[in-house]
Amino acid sequence: MSLSVKGINQYYGGSHILRDVSLEASPGKVTVILGRNGVGKTTLLKSLMGLVPIKTGTITLDGVVLQGATPYERARAGLGYVPQGREIFGRLTVQENLAMGLAGKPSSTPLPPELFEWFPVLHEMRHRRGGDLSGGQQQQLAIARALAAGPKVLVLDEPTEGIQPSIIKDIGRVIRMLADKGSMAIVLVEQYYDFARELADDYIVMERGSVLAQGRGSNMEIDGVRELVAI
């Protein structure tokens, strides 16, 4: 059930944004993508989800070709996406936001009860509007919404951005637990090096739209990854 990205190129106007980027994300592993601001990390995730078009290359999940599919078709195929900035529905309740994660399922599909086990604060606030939650609570809501449909691959874009340390720990615990279950692959774009190092089974460092370095998460210190991504 692996996600395979091979040689994708993406352009914005006349600018070559992604240059022959390849990666593999396997079930049971957290694949962390690091790099300075503006190197193409978010564009890569949007390309995976079909939110921006790629010029060349292939994206497959379990052997199913996705590069020509719409974002909703990719979601139905098993990609769950947590965008940078969370993008929850501020006027909807927590419960209603979570239900949006089931939009591609039959109307009778219940919310997985484990969502509230993983993020207890969402159960406490399930009748509150999303816009009334703190930034950290909104991030937990965005992750839970993506998990509601039971994705094969969870794609997260900088989930620690602007979040208090205690909630960062909670999010990290859930990410590790989901990977350790062995049925889900996780692709994590992250600026916070220590958080990335703690979770990474595999890492990729991007620079100027290309893969600069990659390897096992346990080798990040030896490979000098901290220096590669230092601002």
Secondary structure, DSSP 8 states (H G I E B T S, - for coil): --EEEEEEEEEETTEEEEEEEEEEE-TT-EEEEE--TTSSHHHHHHHHHTSS--SEEEEEETTEE-TTS-HHHHHHHTEEEE-TT----TTSBHHHHHHHTTTTS-TT----THHHHH-HHHHHTTTSBGGGS-HHHHHHHHHHHHHTT--SEEEEE-TTTT--HHHHHHHHHHHHHHHHTSS-EEEEE-S-HHHHHHH-SEEEEEETTEEEEEEEGGGTTTTTHHHHH--
